[in-house]
Amino acid sequence: MKIQTLGTYPLAQKTSYLLTFDKVQIILDAGGTEQNGTLRLPQQILQSLPLYIIITHCHTDHTASLPFLVEKLAPITIFSSILTKQMIAERGTSKQLKALSDQIQTIPFNIEYQLDEIISFLLTPAAHAPGAACVTIYQKNIPTFTFTGDFEVPRRLVLKKDMPPHTKSLMFDSTFCAFLRCPSVFRSILATSTAFSNLPSLHPQSAEGVSQETSARLNLFIRKLNSQRTIQVDSVHALPVNMIVRKGNEYTNFGDILSGVDSMQSFRQQAVVSVPTSIHSGSTAAQFAILCGVPSFMMIYDFCFYGDCFRLGSGLIKAYQIGSKIIQSQMRHFQMWCDQHLDYRDILCLIDCCMPKVVYFQHALRINEVNDSAWLVGQLLPFLTVLVFNKEEFSQNKALNYKNIIHREKFSVSLFVILDMFESYGIIMDKINENLFQCGKIFLYTQDKFSILSYTSDMEIQKIVSSLKQL
């Protein structure tokens, strides 16, 4: 099998990959933009081989080039999940795309579909959008390659065992990974903003009018809640920090404090939330903070400090009406709506379930972010082999900054040559325990240090959390 990128680097919103087998070719997604729905079509697309397109989900950056591909490469067979087909038919970004929905053949989740006597594929839920799927390719009924698309790993999928199968290799399409940052960096940045940290009223940021627009949205949201609170958001303060919680004079990561509070009431009394955001997801994040009754919060705009953020859906609004305990039970982790499709905990959880020998990081966007994400996962999982595909030349100086990451400066690479090499070196993830989530190792990791602790029971993780609090 060979993998090639069809999205035109370095432009964003063009997710599309070509898999070439001996007798079959598969295109994974057909990304593009509303203004430019074209992709790079290499000569390696062979008209003599049957060609299939598998769409992971309905978003524009995964579907907009579908009319272009059908026009250039017909005859072609298109597959998607049932909900993805419905979403394309109802909300496709062009008349041509909506019209193509009739040609899409739907495949149920967790049902292996045979393309020929050797190649088959399986769709499993990705939870990123209605009908979103991860795609696992089988060769002679053996899972060899999983493509994530944009995905999340909610606890409900893990508990239901609704995850991709164990596979030889795993390719992450979304590489806006939440980076770990030294807590001292957070403290030094936040120390300059203590004047704002105790107020729900926040300061304007550099883009004229954005803070006022966000404030208006938040205040409208507050009024719709029919809340008894008298919260009023005047403006927005831009601050380049990850989500941080302040307890007294100490700053810590939000996930750490959340694991240590007994209830949402306790969280409301303690937390000051700072979130990296765009205007849309910033409103969402602030809405959640308002729902929780957080005393104060800050938001940032367009910085590279990608971190934990949160999404507010109708389910959480209803949950608020029922009670704070339901909000707490439904929370997974907090994730940005746009620009950051992926949280590094999603990466770890999926690696944990699929137990691949090789992990690929690839995206038609900024290569430094791909490298940073790959490096982070390599640090957290030193026993795993991480591959990055770069179009641009990778200098020796850059390579020193990303140790233990294997770089390939070509769009095309032979997967099985790499796998054979790793097998000869004995690089493999061992399955340790199935007691907790019925998958592989279960990881507990901290934001303060590059460390992973594996645990096997609820009692053991409580001990680990207690010991971490004493650090």
N, C-alpha and C positions, 0 to 999 in steps of 0.2 A: 504494500500500500504506500502511495505517495500523497503528501499533503501540500497543497498550494494555496496561497492567499489570492483571492480575486478582488478584494476590496482595495481601492487605490490609495496606498500609503502616500503621504501622511494624513490624508483627509479623514475626518471622523465620519461616523454614521454609515459605514459601508462594510458591514459584516458579511463575509461570504468566503467559503473555503471549498476547494475541490479535492475530493478523494479519488484516486485512480487505482483500480484493481486490475487484475488480468482480463476480466470479461465485463466489468461494470465500472461506471463512473457515477459518483454521487456529489452533488453540490449541497453543502450545508448552509442554508439561509441565502437570502438574496437582498442584502442590504443596499441602501442608497438614501438619497434625500428626496424631498418632494421636488426640488429644483433640478436634481441631477440623478436620474435613476439608471446610471450606466456602471458597468464593472469592467475590469481588465480581463479580457478573454484570451488566455494563452493558446498557443498552437497545440498544446497537449490535450485539449478537449477534442476527443476523437469521435467523429460522427459515426464511425463504424461500431462503436460500443453503445449499448443501451445507457441512457442518461436519466438520472433521477434527481429531483430536488426535494429536500426535506426541510420544511420551515419549522423552526423551533417555537416561534410565537409571532404575534400580529404586529408588533411595533415597526415603525417606518424604517428604522436602521437595520431591519432584518427582512423586509418585504418589498421595499420600493422598487427594486430592480427586477422584480419577478416578470413584469410585462416585457422588459428588455431581453431577459434570458429566453423567454418563451419565443419571442420573435426571432432571435438570432440562432437558437439551438433546436427548434422544433424538428422532429417530435420529441417530446419530453414528458415525463410523468411526475406529478407533484404530489407530495404527501404532507399531511399535518395532523394534529389532533383534531377532534371534533369541534371543540370550542374555538380553536385558532381559525378554522375555516369559517365559522359563524362570525367571528370578530372581523375577519378580512372582508366578508360580504357586507357587513353592516357599517364598518368604520374604515374601510380602505382609503388611502390618501389620494387615490385617483380613480376615475371611472374605469380605466383599463384594469387596474388591480382588482376592483370589485367584480368586474366581469369575469376575471380569471378564477374566482372562487368556485364557479361551477365545475372547473376542471380539477379541483383539488380532491384527491382521494383520502378519506379520513381513516386514521388508524387508532384504535383504542389504546389506552395506556396499558403497559405490562403484557402486551400480546406480541410475541415475536413474529415479524413479517418477512417472508422469504422473497428475495429479489431474483436469485438464481440458485443453482444447486450448491453454491458455496457461501454466498453473501446474504445475510439477513440483517434486520435492525429491530431495535426495541425502543419505544418511547416511555419515559418515566416522568412524573410531574416535576416541574422546576419551580413552581410557585411564584414566578416573577410577574406573571400576568395571567389572565384567564386562559387556560389551555396551554400555557407555556410548558415546554418539554425539554429534557435532556435526551440526547440520541446516543445509543450504544450500538456499535457495529459488531456483528458476529461473523466469524469466518469458520465454516464447518462446525457451527453451533457452539463455538468458543468465543466469549466476549473479548475482543482485542482492543477496542478503542471507544472511548466515551467523549462526546462533545457536549459541553455544558450549556451552550447558549448563555443567555442572561439567566441567573438562577439565584434562588435562596434556599436555605435548608431549614424550614420550620420544624419544630420538635414533632409536630403531628405526622410529618412524612417519615421521620426516623422511627417513631414508635410504630407506625403502620408497616414498617419495612418497605415503604414505597420509594425506594432509592435505586439508583443505577446498580447493576450487578458488579461483582469484582471483575476488574479488567486489567489488561496489561498496561494501558496508557490512558491518560486523562488530559484533555485539552480544555483550558479555561479561555473562553472568549472574552469575558469581561475582566479587565485587569486594573481597575481603579481600586486597588486594595487599600484597606485602612492601614496606614503606616503606624508603627510603634514610634513614639517619641520619648525622649528622656524627660522625666517629670520635672527636672530642674528648668528645662526650657519653658514648660507650661507656667511654672511659678514665676519666672522672670517676666514673662509676658503679662500674666494676670496681675502681677504686683503693680503694674502701671495703670491698672483700671479699677483700683479699689473704690474710687469715688462713685463708680457706677454699679458695683457688685451687689449692693444692698437694695436696689430700687428696681421695680418692674418697668420703670420708664427709662428708655435707652436712647443713646445719642445717634445722630445721623452719621452716615458714612459717605465715602467720597463721591459715589454716583448720585448726582442731584436728582431728587424726586423719588428714588427707590425706597428710601426709608419711610417717606410719607405714604407711599402707596402700600407698603407692607403694613404700616400702622393702621391704615384705613381698613385693610382686609382683616386684621386681627380684631379690631374693635367691632366690626360687623359680625365676626364670628362670636365674640363675647355676647353681643346682644341677642343673637339667634339662640344661644344657650338658655336664655331666660334665667341667667344665673343671678343669685343674690349678691355675688361679689361686686365690688366697686372698682375692679381693675380697669385701668385706662392706659393704653400704650401710646406714648407720645411720638416716639421715633425709634430708630434702630441704631445700635452701636456696632461698628465693624471691628472685629478683633481676630487676628490670625492664630487661633488655638483650636485644639481638638476639644471634644466635649469633656468638660471638667466639672467636678463637683467640689464645692467648698464646704468644709466643716471647720468652723472657727477660722483659724489662720492657716489651716492645712488644705492643700489641694490634692485631689486624687482622681482617678479615673471613675467614670460613672458606673461602669460595670462592677467595680470593686465595692463601691458603697451600696449598690443595689443588693448585692449578695449578703450584705451585712445588716440591712435594716429589717425590722420585724414586720412592718406594714407600710402601706402607702402613706398613712398618717405620719409615720416617722420620717419617711422620705420627704414629705411636704415640709416638715419642720426643718430639715437639714439642708436641702439641696439648693444649690445655685447652678443652673445648667447653662453651659456655653456650647453652641453648635455651629459647625461649618455648614454653609448653606448657599443655595441660590434663592431667588425671591420666592419661587414656588415652594420648595421644600423648607425654606426658612419659615414661611407662614405655617406650614404643617408642624414643624418642630415647636414653634411658639404656641400653637394651638394645644399641642399635647401638654406643654408646660402649664398652660392655663388650666386645662382639665385637671391636672394633678394638683393644682394650687401651689405650684412652685413659687417661693417668695420673689425670685428675680431670675432673669435669664439674659443671655447675650447671644448675638448671632454674628457670623462673619460672612463675607462675600468673596468668592473667586480667589481663594488662596489655595496653595498646594498642600496644606495640612489636612489631608483627607482623614476623617476619623469616624467615630460613631455618630450616627444621626438617627432620627426616627420618622416613621411614616404614620400618619393618622388616617385610618379608614373608617367607613361607616360602622364597622363592627366595634371599633373602640369607642366611638361616640355613644352607641347603644350601651356598651359596657359601662361607660361612665354613668349613664342614667340608672343602671342597675346597682352599681357600687364599685368602689375602688378595688376590692379584692379581685373582681373579674378582670379589671384592667391589668392588674399585676399578673394574673394567671395567663393572660393572653400575650403578654409581652415576650418577645424572643430577644432580638437585639435591635439596635436602632440603625436605620439605613437611609442613605440619601436617595431621593426620588429620581433625580437626574444627575448625570455625570458620574455618579458612583453606583454602578449596578451591583457591586460585589463587596462583601465584607470578608476580611481575611479569615474570620471564623467559619464562614461558609466554605472557604477553600479547605480548611482543616477538616471540617465535618465530612465533606464529600470525599476527600482523600482517605479519611478514616473508614468510610463505608465501602469505597471501591477498591482500596488497597492496591493502587497501581505500582508498577515498577518505575514508570516514567511519568513526569508531569510536564506538560507543555504550557507556555504562556505565549499567547499570540493575540494581536489586535491591530486593527488598521488605524491606530492612533499614536500618540506620543510614545516613542520607544523608551524614554527614561522611566516613565511610569510602569511600563511592562517590566523593565529590569528591576525596578525597586520592589515591585510586587513579588517577582520571582525570588529575589534575594531574601526578602522577608520570610517567605515560606521555606526557603533553603535553610535559613537560620533556625526556624522553629522545628523543622523536620530534617535534621542533618543526615539521616539515613536514607533520604529520598533523593533521587536524581532529578534535577530540574533542567529543562531545556527552554531556551528562548530563541525564537526565530527573528532575526533582524534583517531588514533590507539594507540598512545603512552599514557602512564599515564600522567595525567595533575596534577602537584603538586599544593599545596595550594599557594605557593609563586608565581607561574606563574599566577594562577587565579587572584591574587590581581592586577596584571599588566593589566588584561583584564576584567575590571569590566563590568557588564551588558551583558556579552556574555555567552550564555548557552552552555556548553560543553558536548559532549557525547563521551565516550571512547569506542564505539562499532562501527562496520561497519554497523550493522543493527539497524534500529529504525522504530517504527510504526508512520507513518506520521499523521494519523487521531487521534491518542491519543493526540499527541502534539497540533494539530489544535483545538480539542475539549477543551483542557485546555486553549488555548489562547482565544477562543471564550467566555469561561466562565469569563475570566478576562476583556473582552471587548477590547482586543488589536486589533485595526483595523485602516487602513489608510482611511481617509475620502477624497472623491473627492471634491475639492474646486472649481475649475474653469476650463473651457474648452475654454477660449477665445483665447489663444495664439497658442498652438500647438495641441489642441484638445486631451489633455490627462489629467492627474491629476494635482497636484500642479506643478508649475514651480519653480525651485530653482535657486537662485543666491548664490554662495558661494565664500568665499575668501580663499586664501592660508595663510593669516596672522593669522586668528583666526578660531577656530572651530565654525563656525556659518553658518546658512542658512537663507536667506531671501526669502520669497515667493512673487512673483509679478504676476500681472494679465494683464499688457499691456506694450507695447513698451515705452510709456511715463513714466510709473512708473519705469521701469528698468533704464531708463536714469537718473532719479532722484537718484536712489540707487547708480549707478555708480559714479555720481557726488559727492554724500556724502562720498563714500568710498575714493575718491581721496583726500578728506580733512582730513582723519584720520591721 
